[in-house]
Amino acid sequence: MNFVFASPLESVNDVDSLALQETARPQTVPQTRFGGRIYSETGHFSRKFSSRTRSKFITGSRAFLEAARSDLQKYTTVAYKTMEVRDAESTAEGFRVLFPDGTTEVCRKLLLATGVVDDLPELPNIQHYYGKSVHHCPYCDGWEWRDKSVAVYGNAKKGYGLALELTAWTRNLTLCTNGPSNLSSHDRERLERNQIRICEDYIVDLEGSEGKLNALVLANNERLPVSALFFDTGERQRSYLPAKLGCEFNERGTVKTGDYETTTVPGLYVAGDASHGVQSLIVAAFEGAQAAFAINTALLKQKLL
């Protein structure tokens, strides 16, 4: 796991706070949502996010990160480097973070913004379509497929809920459960009332070109014409550090946080997709700003005592 390491420094050996953040690498599964999408694996970023210090919009996940990092360079009290983080542990003074070269940093406060990993469905060639016509978030990408033929991939309650959710954008929906649906009679009836078809046949291939999905090929050799596919197969924490440091988790598997992104571990903060339920770039930026405010305030109080 690769991280951005940014630390406000009083001196080389006196670190007040550390921020560990997921980097955007060409071969990572995207984690951060925005009222559009940011995909570090495919490089797609369909919506614009403006920097506070710029009047123009910045598009592209890599360009966005480069612009943000460029803004940091003018702050002489901030050290920045990209390096794998091997481990982190609580200490009497705060935290100790271990790097691959054997060096460590000791800090009073630690902020984790390490994100989550979306579990892609185990479908052939899905990576060629992900971010272009295969998506996980209807609020990010539903509008682009309004009134189109859309497949929903998911089983039982997950697929059922996502299919109903997508009726806000299209009524041409097929719930593909890739085997027995495990739906109750009540759920089946509700889907039928909303004219959502149920397909329990196994999917053996995806057809399309240049990232544009045309059809799902079923085990019975039938083709199901679709323009897009949305899935709900879950997600998991990208980093083991929240669990290792003793964070508590909610039923969704994200970190429980309180006011200003505090955790149940004193001095440890978690912001972004790794915490809460709403996963969006705007929300993540807001949480990061809240955590930074809380960290600065806590450090100031400690120094004044």
The 8 nearest C-alpha neighbors of each residue, nearest first, counted from 0:
[[1, 83, 2, 84, 238, 21, 237, 85],
 [2, 0, 83, 82, 22, 21, 84, 3],
 [3, 1, 21, 20, 22, 19, 83, 82],
 [2, 4, 81, 20, 19, 22, 80, 21],
 [3, 5, 19, 80, 79, 18, 81, 2],
 [6, 4, 79, 18, 78, 17, 3, 77],
 [5, 7, 17, 78, 77, 16, 8, 18],
 [8, 6, 77, 76, 16, 15, 14, 78],
 [9, 7, 14, 76, 10, 6, 77, 13],
 [10, 8, 13, 14, 7, 11, 76, 15],
 [11, 9, 13, 8, 12, 14, 76, 7],
 [10, 12, 13, 8, 9, 14, 104, 78],
 [11, 13, 10, 14, 104, 105, 9, 8],
 [14, 12, 10, 9, 11, 8, 15, 106],
 [15, 13, 106, 8, 16, 12, 105, 9],
 [14, 16, 106, 107, 7, 8, 108, 13],
 [17, 15, 108, 106, 109, 6, 107, 14],
 [16, 18, 6, 109, 5, 110, 108, 106],
 [19, 17, 110, 5, 4, 111, 109, 20],
 [20, 18, 111, 4, 3, 2, 112, 110],
 [19, 21, 112, 3, 113, 2, 111, 18],
 [20, 22, 113, 2, 1, 3, 112, 114],
 [23, 21, 2, 3, 1, 24, 20, 81],
 [24, 22, 39, 21, 25, 61, 27, 60],
 [23, 25, 26, 27, 39, 22, 40, 1],
 [24, 26, 40, 27, 39, 23, 41, 42],
 [27, 25, 40, 24, 28, 39, 41, 23],
 [28, 26, 40, 24, 25, 39, 29, 23],
 [27, 29, 40, 116, 30, 39, 26, 117],
 [30, 28, 38, 39, 40, 31, 27, 37],
 [29, 31, 115, 114, 116, 28, 32, 117],
 [30, 32, 280, 279, 37, 29, 272, 278],
 [33, 31, 279, 36, 280, 278, 37, 30],
 [32, 34, 279, 280, 35, 36, 281, 139],
 [35, 33, 139, 36, 32, 138, 46, 279],
 [36, 34, 139, 33, 46, 45, 140, 32],
 [35, 37, 32, 33, 44, 45, 139, 38],
 [36, 38, 44, 32, 43, 60, 31, 39],
 [37, 39, 29, 43, 42, 40, 41, 44],
 [38, 40, 42, 29, 23, 41, 25, 24],
 [41, 39, 27, 25, 26, 28, 38, 42],
 [42, 40, 43, 38, 39, 130, 25, 129],
 [41, 43, 39, 38, 40, 60, 44, 59],
 [44, 42, 38, 41, 37, 45, 59, 130],
 [45, 43, 37, 59, 36, 46, 60, 38],
 [46, 44, 35, 36, 43, 47, 37, 58],
 [45, 47, 35, 44, 36, 48, 34, 58],
 [46, 48, 58, 56, 57, 49, 45, 44],
 [47, 49, 57, 56, 50, 46, 58, 63],
 [50, 48, 56, 57, 51, 47, 55, 53],
 [49, 51, 53, 52, 48, 56, 57, 54],
 [52, 50, 53, 49, 54, 48, 55, 67],
 [51, 53, 50, 54, 70, 49, 55, 67],
 [54, 52, 50, 55, 51, 49, 56, 57],
 [53, 55, 56, 52, 49, 50, 51, 57],
 [56, 54, 53, 57, 49, 50, 52, 48],
 [55, 57, 49, 47, 48, 58, 54, 50],
 [58, 56, 49, 48, 63, 47, 55, 59],
 [57, 59, 47, 44, 63, 56, 62, 60],
 [60, 58, 44, 62, 61, 63, 43, 42],
 [59, 61, 63, 62, 44, 37, 64, 39],
 [60, 62, 64, 63, 59, 65, 23, 42],
 [63, 61, 65, 59, 64, 60, 66, 58],
 [62, 64, 60, 66, 61, 65, 57, 59],
 [65, 63, 67, 61, 66, 62, 68, 60],
 [64, 66, 62, 68, 67, 63, 69, 61],
 [67, 65, 69, 63, 64, 68, 62, 70],
 [68, 66, 64, 70, 69, 65, 63, 71],
 [69, 67, 65, 71, 70, 66, 64, 72],
 [68, 70, 66, 71, 67, 72, 65, 73],
 [69, 71, 67, 68, 72, 66, 73, 74],
 [72, 70, 68, 69, 73, 74, 67, 77],
 [71, 73, 69, 74, 70, 68, 75, 77],
 [72, 74, 71, 75, 70, 69, 77, 76],
 [75, 73, 72, 76, 71, 77, 70, 78],
 [74, 76, 77, 73, 72, 78, 71, 8],
 [77, 75, 7, 8, 74, 78, 9, 6],
 [78, 76, 7, 6, 75, 74, 8, 5],
 [79, 77, 6, 5, 7, 76, 80, 8],
 [80, 78, 5, 4, 77, 6, 81, 3],
 [79, 81, 4, 3, 82, 5, 78, 2],
 [82, 80, 3, 2, 4, 83, 79, 1],
 [81, 83, 2, 1, 80, 84, 3, 4],
 [82, 84, 1, 2, 0, 85, 98, 99],
 [85, 83, 98, 86, 97, 82, 2, 1],
 [84, 86, 98, 97, 99, 83, 87, 96],
 [87, 85, 97, 84, 96, 88, 98, 240],
 [88, 86, 96, 95, 97, 240, 94, 89],
 [89, 87, 95, 94, 244, 90, 96, 86],
 [88, 90, 94, 93, 95, 244, 91, 87],
 [89, 91, 93, 94, 92, 88, 95, 105],
 [90, 92, 93, 89, 94, 107, 95, 88],
 [93, 91, 90, 107, 94, 106, 105, 89],
 [92, 94, 107, 90, 91, 106, 89, 108],
 [95, 93, 89, 90, 106, 88, 105, 107],
 [94, 96, 105, 88, 87, 104, 89, 106],
 [97, 95, 87, 104, 103, 86, 105, 94],
 [96, 98, 103, 86, 85, 87, 102, 84],
 [97, 99, 84, 85, 102, 100, 101, 103],
 [100, 98, 101, 85, 83, 84, 97, 102],
 [101, 99, 98, 102, 97, 103, 83, 85],
 [100, 102, 99, 98, 103, 97, 85, 96],
 [103, 101, 98, 100, 97, 104, 99, 96],
 [104, 102, 97, 96, 98, 95, 101, 105],
 [103, 105, 96, 95, 106, 97, 102, 14],
 [106, 104, 95, 94, 14, 96, 103, 107],
 [107, 105, 14, 15, 16, 94, 108, 93],
 [106, 108, 93, 15, 16, 92, 94, 266],
 [109, 107, 16, 266, 106, 267, 93, 15],
 [108, 110, 17, 267, 16, 18, 268, 266],
 [111, 109, 18, 268, 269, 267, 17, 19],
 [110, 112, 269, 19, 113, 18, 268, 20],
 [113, 111, 20, 270, 271, 114, 19, 269],
 [112, 114, 21, 20, 111, 238, 237, 273],
 [115, 113, 273, 272, 237, 112, 30, 271],
 [114, 116, 236, 237, 235, 273, 30, 272],
 [117, 115, 235, 237, 234, 30, 236, 118],
 [118, 116, 234, 119, 233, 115, 235, 28],
 [117, 119, 234, 233, 232, 116, 120, 235],
 [120, 118, 117, 121, 232, 125, 230, 122],
 [119, 121, 122, 232, 118, 230, 125, 152],
 [122, 120, 119, 123, 125, 118, 124, 232],
 [121, 123, 120, 125, 124, 204, 203, 202],
 [124, 122, 204, 125, 205, 121, 203, 126],
 [125, 123, 126, 127, 122, 205, 128, 204],
 [124, 126, 127, 128, 123, 122, 129, 205],
 [125, 127, 129, 124, 128, 123, 119, 130],
 [128, 126, 125, 210, 124, 129, 209, 131],
 [129, 127, 210, 126, 131, 125, 133, 132],
 [130, 128, 133, 126, 131, 127, 125, 134],
 [129, 131, 133, 134, 132, 128, 41, 38],
 [132, 130, 128, 129, 210, 133, 211, 134],
 [131, 133, 227, 128, 211, 212, 130, 129],
 [134, 132, 129, 228, 128, 227, 229, 130],
 [135, 133, 229, 130, 136, 129, 228, 132],
 [134, 136, 230, 229, 231, 137, 133, 117],
 [137, 135, 139, 138, 134, 140, 229, 141],
 [138, 136, 141, 140, 139, 165, 135, 229],
 [137, 139, 136, 141, 140, 34, 142, 35],
 [140, 138, 35, 34, 136, 137, 36, 141],
 [139, 141, 137, 142, 138, 143, 35, 136],
 [140, 142, 137, 144, 143, 138, 168, 139],
 [141, 143, 145, 144, 140, 168, 138, 137],
 [142, 144, 141, 145, 140, 168, 147, 139],
 [145, 143, 147, 142, 141, 146, 227, 168],
 [144, 146, 168, 169, 142, 147, 143, 141],
 [145, 147, 169, 144, 168, 170, 171, 148],
 [148, 146, 144, 145, 149, 169, 171, 226],
 [147, 149, 225, 171, 226, 172, 146, 150],
 [148, 150, 227, 172, 225, 228, 226, 147],
 [151, 149, 228, 173, 172, 174, 227, 225],
 [150, 152, 174, 229, 228, 175, 230, 162],
 [153, 151, 230, 175, 176, 229, 158, 174],
 [154, 158, 152, 176, 231, 157, 230, 151],
 [153, 155, 158, 176, 180, 157, 156, 181],
 [154, 156, 181, 182, 157, 180, 158, 159],
 [157, 155, 159, 158, 160, 154, 182, 153],
 [158, 156, 160, 159, 155, 153, 154, 231],
 [153, 157, 159, 154, 161, 160, 156, 155],
 [158, 160, 156, 162, 157, 161, 155, 163],
 [159, 161, 163, 157, 162, 158, 156, 164],
 [160, 162, 164, 158, 163, 159, 157, 165],
 [163, 161, 165, 159, 164, 160, 151, 158],
 [162, 164, 160, 165, 166, 161, 159, 190],
 [165, 163, 161, 162, 166, 160, 167, 137],
 [164, 166, 167, 162, 163, 168, 161, 169],
 [167, 165, 169, 168, 170, 163, 164, 162],
 [166, 168, 165, 169, 164, 170, 163, 141],
 [169, 167, 145, 166, 165, 141, 142, 146],
 [170, 168, 146, 145, 166, 171, 167, 147],
 [169, 171, 166, 172, 146, 168, 194, 195],
 [172, 170, 148, 169, 149, 147, 146, 173],
 [171, 173, 149, 195, 170, 150, 148, 196],
 [172, 174, 196, 150, 195, 197, 151, 175],
 [173, 175, 151, 197, 150, 198, 196, 152],
 [176, 174, 198, 152, 177, 151, 199, 173],
 [175, 177, 154, 199, 180, 153, 178, 152],
 [178, 176, 201, 199, 200, 175, 202, 179],
 [177, 179, 199, 176, 201, 200, 180, 175],
 [180, 178, 199, 181, 176, 177, 200, 154],
 [179, 181, 176, 182, 154, 155, 199, 178],
 [182, 180, 155, 179, 183, 154, 156, 176],
 [183, 181, 155, 180, 186, 187, 184, 156],
 [182, 184, 186, 185, 187, 181, 155, 188],
 [183, 185, 187, 186, 188, 182, 189, 181],
 [186, 184, 188, 183, 187, 189, 182, 190],
 [187, 185, 189, 183, 188, 184, 182, 190],
 [188, 186, 184, 190, 189, 185, 191, 183],
 [189, 187, 191, 185, 186, 190, 184, 192],
 [188, 190, 192, 186, 191, 187, 185, 193],
 [189, 191, 193, 195, 187, 192, 188, 194],
 [190, 192, 194, 188, 193, 189, 195, 187],
 [193, 191, 189, 194, 190, 188, 195, 187],
 [192, 194, 190, 191, 195, 189, 170, 163],
 [195, 193, 191, 192, 190, 196, 170, 172],
 [196, 194, 190, 172, 193, 191, 173, 197],
 [195, 197, 173, 174, 194, 172, 198, 191],
 [198, 196, 174, 173, 175, 199, 195, 176],
 [199, 197, 175, 200, 174, 176, 196, 173],
 [200, 198, 178, 176, 177, 179, 175, 180],
 [199, 201, 178, 177, 198, 217, 218, 202],
 [200, 202, 177, 218, 178, 217, 203, 199],
 [201, 203, 217, 216, 204, 177, 218, 200],
 [202, 204, 217, 216, 218, 201, 123, 122],
 [205, 203, 216, 123, 202, 215, 206, 122],
 [204, 206, 215, 216, 214, 123, 207, 124],
 [207, 205, 214, 213, 212, 215, 204, 216],
 [206, 208, 212, 213, 211, 205, 214, 210],
 [207, 209, 211, 210, 212, 206, 213, 128],
 [210, 208, 211, 207, 127, 128, 212, 131],
 [209, 211, 128, 208, 127, 131, 212, 132],
 [212, 210, 208, 207, 132, 209, 128, 213],
 [211, 213, 207, 226, 132, 227, 206, 214],
 [214, 212, 207, 225, 206, 226, 224, 211],
 [215, 213, 224, 225, 206, 223, 212, 222],
 [214, 216, 205, 223, 222, 206, 204, 217],
 [215, 217, 222, 204, 203, 202, 205, 221],
 [218, 216, 202, 220, 221, 219, 203, 201],
 [217, 219, 220, 201, 203, 202, 200, 216],
 [218, 220, 217, 221, 200, 201, 216, 222],
 [221, 219, 218, 217, 216, 222, 203, 202],
 [220, 222, 217, 219, 216, 223, 218, 215],
 [223, 221, 216, 215, 214, 217, 224, 220],
 [222, 224, 215, 214, 225, 216, 221, 217],
 [225, 223, 214, 213, 222, 215, 226, 148],
 [226, 224, 148, 214, 149, 213, 227, 223],
 [225, 227, 148, 213, 212, 149, 147, 132],
 [228, 226, 132, 149, 225, 133, 212, 150],
 [227, 229, 150, 133, 149, 151, 134, 132],
 [230, 228, 134, 151, 135, 133, 152, 150],
 [231, 229, 152, 135, 151, 153, 232, 134],
 [232, 230, 153, 233, 135, 157, 158, 152],
 [233, 231, 118, 230, 120, 153, 119, 234],
 [234, 232, 118, 231, 117, 235, 119, 116],
 [233, 235, 117, 118, 116, 115, 232, 236],
 [236, 234, 116, 115, 237, 117, 252, 233],
 [235, 237, 115, 238, 116, 273, 114, 239],
 [236, 238, 115, 116, 114, 235, 113, 239],
 [239, 237, 240, 236, 113, 241, 0, 114],
 [238, 240, 242, 241, 243, 237, 236, 244],
 [239, 241, 243, 238, 242, 244, 87, 86],
 [242, 240, 244, 246, 243, 239, 245, 238],
 [243, 241, 245, 246, 244, 240, 239, 247],
 [242, 244, 240, 245, 241, 239, 246, 88],
 [245, 243, 241, 242, 240, 246, 88, 89],
 [244, 246, 242, 243, 241, 264, 247, 263],
 [247, 245, 242, 241, 244, 263, 264, 262],
 [246, 248, 255, 254, 245, 263, 249, 242],
 [249, 247, 254, 255, 253, 252, 246, 250],
 [250, 248, 252, 251, 253, 255, 254, 247],
 [249, 251, 252, 248, 253, 254, 255, 247],
 [252, 250, 249, 253, 276, 248, 234, 275],
 [251, 253, 249, 250, 248, 254, 235, 236],
 [254, 252, 274, 273, 248, 251, 249, 275],
 [255, 253, 248, 274, 247, 256, 273, 249],
 [256, 254, 248, 247, 249, 274, 262, 253],
 [257, 255, 262, 260, 261, 254, 274, 258],
 [256, 258, 261, 260, 262, 259, 255, 263],
 [257, 259, 260, 261, 256, 289, 262, 290],
 [258, 260, 289, 290, 261, 293, 257, 286],
 [261, 259, 256, 268, 257, 258, 290, 269],
 [262, 260, 268, 257, 256, 259, 258, 267],
 [263, 261, 256, 264, 268, 267, 257, 255],
 [262, 264, 246, 265, 247, 261, 256, 255],
 [263, 265, 262, 267, 246, 266, 245, 244],
 [266, 264, 267, 263, 262, 261, 93, 268],
 [265, 267, 108, 264, 109, 268, 93, 107],
 [268, 266, 109, 264, 265, 262, 110, 108],
 [267, 269, 110, 261, 260, 262, 111, 109],
 [270, 268, 111, 110, 260, 112, 274, 261],
 [271, 269, 112, 286, 287, 274, 260, 283],
 [270, 272, 283, 273, 112, 274, 286, 114],
 [271, 273, 114, 278, 274, 115, 31, 283],
 [272, 274, 114, 253, 271, 115, 254, 236],
 [275, 273, 254, 253, 272, 271, 270, 269],
 [276, 274, 277, 253, 254, 255, 272, 273],
 [275, 277, 278, 274, 253, 251, 272, 273],
 [278, 276, 275, 279, 282, 272, 274, 283],
 [279, 277, 272, 32, 276, 31, 282, 280],
 [278, 280, 32, 33, 282, 281, 31, 283],
 [279, 281, 33, 283, 32, 282, 31, 284],
 [280, 282, 284, 279, 283, 33, 285, 34],
 [283, 281, 285, 279, 280, 284, 286, 278],
 [282, 284, 271, 280, 286, 285, 281, 279],
 [285, 283, 287, 281, 286, 282, 280, 288],
 [284, 286, 282, 288, 283, 287, 289, 281],
 [287, 285, 289, 283, 270, 288, 284, 290],
 [286, 288, 284, 290, 285, 289, 270, 291],
 [287, 289, 291, 285, 286, 290, 292, 284],
 [290, 288, 286, 259, 292, 287, 291, 285],
 [289, 291, 293, 287, 259, 292, 288, 260],
 [292, 290, 288, 294, 289, 293, 295, 287],
 [291, 293, 289, 295, 290, 294, 296, 288],
 [292, 294, 290, 296, 291, 295, 297, 259],
 [295, 293, 291, 297, 296, 292, 290, 298],
 [294, 296, 298, 292, 293, 297, 291, 299],
 [295, 297, 299, 293, 294, 298, 292, 300],
 [298, 296, 294, 300, 299, 295, 293, 301],
 [299, 297, 301, 295, 300, 296, 294, 302],
 [300, 298, 296, 302, 301, 297, 295, 303],
 [299, 301, 303, 297, 298, 302, 296, 304],
 [302, 300, 298, 304, 299, 303, 297, 296],
 [303, 301, 299, 300, 304, 298, 297, 296],
 [302, 304, 300, 301, 299, 298, 297, 296],
 [303, 301, 302, 300, 299, 298, 297, 296]]
